[in-house]
Amino acid sequence: MQLDRIEILGFRGIKRLSLTLDEVTTLLGENTWGKSSLLDALCIALPTSGHLYQFEIEDFHVDYAQSHPQTQQIQIITRWRSTYSNEHKNSRYRRLKPVWQNDVDADGNACKICIYQLSASRCELKIDTEYQFLDIEGNPLQLDDSYKLAMELSRIHPVIRLRDARRLPSHLQSVLKPDRDIQDRTEKRINNTYRRLLAMPGHVNKGELKSTINAMQHLIEHYFTFERHSSKQKMQPREHLFSGEYASPEDHTSLIKILQKSKNQQSKLLLMGLLNAFLQAKGNATISSQARPILILEDPEGRLHPTNLLKSWELLQLISMQKILTTNSGILLSAVPLSSIRRLVRQSDVTQAYSIKEHQLNRDDLRRISFHIRFHRPNALFARCWLLVEGETEVWLFNELAKIYGYNLASEGVQIIEFAQSGLKSLIKMAKALHIDWHVVVDGDPAGKKYATTVRTQLAQDLEKHRLTELPDRDIEHFLYHNGFEDYFRSMVHITNDHPIPAKKIVQRAVKKHAKPDLALGIVEFCEEHGPEKIPLLLRWILKRVITMANGNN
């Protein structure tokens, strides 16, 4: 059974949010946009502590734009869906039989769902917390003991939240007691060895390290003995290169094989660190080998070199837990499935979650996006607005001209992407799917007119002037020549102002003598010396347009 949707109303930093989840879900969003509140809601709904959460006054959302700023209601609704036929008959779910509902999946096949609602209401300082299961219409089921069933659900699917070790509460740094059973002593040994490796690696001898690694096998067998039950069709060869979907049929035995057979000591140490982080996040909770935890990985890039970060993610993919990942790392983002990305955007009354829907990008789109965005510019997925230009010259020109105005486009949330090689349509489709604003600048030559036609097919309800700028000249060099830089071009090729010669020949000679990007940087230096008023009005308008878009005002 997999958590496939969560809806939140009036909880902490979230006024309203509805989010679908996959086997792997990657959350992107700026600070204060609700990621932490979302993860808190999951931990509250599915605690590892064995006790259901009682809401407090601080949990109610505060909206300072309203006359009554603090909400009076909280709702956290989780919807669960069976992942294969007859999963609900598994002995693990026997006690949840009263809450199963009949439904169909996206392919029209019959399946079972379970809807669990944790809610609270307040009257002045009095807070009532309720635990209910709902039918498919959203009405409460009449059950003998909803509290006990909610406890059972959290026992089977507890949320384990892994954070940067520097952010762990101090009482979790040494939660294991030596007088408990063998498993707890094993956990304590791994914790001690790993901490000493971090602090004093030279003080851990080979015997201790080998003993600890051997002990890890027992815990891997206990916590990660899950089998994959995927209903997805088998991937075509190399398809995972484009989508990022993990296609290996390996299960937990791969982790044990790494311990037993791998000669790569670094992989074993990273696996020890991963297992230790899991144990620390679990704390004193007892998790059955029958449980199927949901694993939250919160900004895992905090203390890892990019190479180790990718290796750790490779190890994590061998664990068939449902995973929810938050990251600010382009390196990690280049490795996750494109379909897993959820871009959170906070608006006045709701936090929206945008994603790439199935079949929204075809195979050619996926290949182009994977090469030009996932592999080469993954940080573009964190941007608020894309300025799409034809080539390198425009990238240098717009970036540097913006600085003359006192703007750093990257820090404003604007990413400049040249599209001539990647194809314009794929980039626009990607931006629209993730709700990233975009504006296209094209030349006035025949190729530019084709690009402009492509943009017009993607406008929908948008105004053309908001999305497209067509240069009135054949390319950016001719545009600059005719908009205040004729003298500059003539000086570059040593042609006097009184010498009659067509503009086309002057530009050709300048481009032949100097690379196009060098010409652009020379024009930037000219503008720096003579003031921003030398920047052509159309280029100033484009910069103002994209910065306004990035600030959320269309």
ABEGO torsion letter per residue (X at the ends): XBBABBBBBGBEABABBBBBBBABBBBBEBBGAGAAAAAAAAAAABBAAGBBBBBBAAABBBBAABABABBABBBBBBBBBBABBGAAABAAAAAAAAABBBBBBAAGBBBBBBBBBBBBBBBEABBBBBBBBBBAAGBBBBBABAAAAAAAAAAABBBBBBBBAAABBAAAABABBAABBAAAAAAAAAAAAAAAAAABAAABBAAAAAAAAAAAAAAAAAAABBBBBBABBBBBBGAAAAAGBBABABBAAAAAAAAAABABAAAAAAAAAAAAAAAAAAEABBBBAABBBBBBBBGAAAABBAAAAAAAAAAAAABABBBBBBBABAAAAAABBAAABBBBBBBAABBBBBBBBBGABBAAAAAAAAAAAAAABAAAAABABBBBBABAAAAAAAAAAAAAAGBBAAAAGBBBBBAAAAEAAAAAAAAAAAGBBBBBBBBABAAAAAAAAAAAAAAEABBAAAABBBBABABAAAAAAABGAAAAAAAAAGBBAABBBBAAAAAAAAAAABBAAAAAAAAAAAAAAAEAAABBAAAAAAAAAAAAAAAGBX
